[in-house]
Amino acid sequence: MQSRWRAVFTLTVTTFVVSTVLSLGSNSVLAFMPVTASLVLLLFIILIGVLFDILGVAATAGEEAPFHAMASNRVPGAKHAIWLVRHADGVSTFCNDLVGDVVGTLSGALGVALLLALRGPSPRLGETLANTLMVALIAAVTVGGKALGKSFAITKSTTILLVTGKILYSLEQIRMKFRSLFVKDKKR
């Protein structure tokens, strides 16, 4: 039970740190970006949430068996895909809860910040309506994207997990190359 509380505490603190960094970063970038680029940034952030939701659902719906066959044939990323399936609860918590909730909150904050930038120095009568419509539009695009992604994630979970496994494999290879460079330099 104590390890569960530790995991919840770690997840809560991680969420706070990640959302603080992303919020500060995106709001700082937003201050220097034109409106169209800000809208593209907002859509990109929503897309990240949708993609991570797809990954979380795919991990939950995935099965190990096809990846064991791939791993025996040394398909890059197959072992990583097995790990994703075996740790589906943690992957789902990270993707759907941590990333999904942070991105959802961040996109709403960016939408309101974008409206404030469009508003200028003097508030207008329709400010409340504009804020409400912006938040509603962001919520609709997010929920609609996730709804489309869920059936895709369930039916194509093997493909999604293999692609994700290949990405994780590639990142691990890059990390190992950098690590070997650092270790070689340290030995000299």
N, C-alpha and C positions, 0 to 999 in steps of 0.2 A: 504494500500500500504506500509505503514511503517513497518508493521509486516512481510510482504514478504521480504523486504530488510534485516530486522533483521534475518530472517530465512536463507537467502542466506549468510549473513555474518557469522552466526554461523556455517553453513555447511562448508564454506570455511576455517574458522579457525580450525574446528574439523578435516577436511581433512589434513590440514597442520601438525597439531600435531600428528595425527595418523600415517601419512606417515613418519614423522621424527622419531618417536619412533620405528616403524617397520623397517625402513631402517637401523637405527643405530643398532638395535638389531640383525637383520639378517646378516648384514655385520660383526658385531662382532663375531657372531657364525660361520659365514663362514670362518673367519680367522683361526679357530681352528679345522675345520672339514676336513676330507679327501674328496676327489673329489666325490666318490660315495655317501657319506652322503649329500654332497652339492647338488648333482643332485636330491636326494630324497627330500630334503628341497625345492628345486625349484619346483618340481612336486606337492608337498603338497601345496605350495602357489598358484600355478595355480588351483589346485583342490578347494581350498577355494573360489577363484573367481568364478569358475563354479557353486559351490553349492549356493553361495549367489545370483548369477544370476538366478538360478532356483527358489529360494525362492521369489525373486522380481517379476518374471513373474507369479508364482503361486498366489501371493497375488493380482496381477492385474487381473488375470483370474478367481479368486475364487468367490464363491457366498456364502452369509450368510446362506441361508435356511437350508442346511444340519447341520450346526453347532448349529443352534437354537434347533433343535431336539435333538442333542447330549447334549447340555447344559441343556436342561430340564431333561435329564436322568443322569445328573451330571457326564458326561464323562470328566475326567481330561484333560485340555488343550482346550476344546471346546470354552470357553469364550475368551481365548487368540487368538484362530483362528478367532473368530468373530472380535476381535480388529484388527488383521492383515488385514482382508478384508476391514473393515471400514476405515482403514488408509493406503490403498493400495498405494496411491501416495507417502506418506512419506516412507513407507516400500520399495517401488521400488527405490526411490531416495537414501535411505541409502544403500540398497543391491546392486543395479546395478551401481549407480554412485559413491558413496563414497567408499564402499568396492571394487567394481569392478575396478574402476580407480586406486585406491591405489595399489591393488594387481597386476594390469597390469603393472604399472610403476615399482613396486618393483621387479616383476619377470624379467623384462627386465634388470634392474640394477644388479640383482643377476646373471643373465646369463652372462653379460659382466664381472662382478667381477670374476665369475668362469673361464671365458676364460683368464683373466689376471693372475689368480692363476696358470692355466695350462701353460701359456706362459713362466713364469719364468722371470729372470732378463733381458734377451736380446730379443727384439722384432724380429719377423720373417716377412718375406715378405708377407705371407698370412694372416696377422693379420686383415686387413680390410675385407677380404672374410670371415674369421672365425667369426668375430663380426657380420657381416651381416647375416650369416647363423644361428647363435645362436639366434639373435633377431627374424629372420623369423620363426625359429622352435618354439620359445616360442609363437609368435603370432598365428601360425597355430594351435598349440595344444590348446591354449586358445579359439580361435574362433571356432574350431571344437568341443571342449567340450561344449561350450555354445550353439552351434547350435543343438547338440544332446539333450542338456538339455531343450531347449525351448519347443519342442513338448511334451516331458515328463511332463514338468511343466504345460502345458496347459491341457493335458488330465488327469493328476493325481493331479490337484491342491488341491482337497479336502484332499487327503491322505497326501500330502506334508505339507499343512497348519495344519492338525491335528497333525502330528508328530512334527512340529515346535512348535505348541501350547503346546504339552505335554512337550517338552524340556523347554519352557518358564515357564510352570507351575512348573516343577521340580526345576528349578533355583529359582523361587519365594519361593517355600517351603523351600529350603535350606537357602535362605536369611532370611526368617522369623524365622527359628530355630536359626540361628546365632544372629539375632536381639533380640530374646527372651532371649537368654543366656546373652547377653550383658546387657539388661535391668534388668534382675534378679540380676546380679552381681552389677549393679549400685545402686540398691535399698538397698543392704546390708550395 
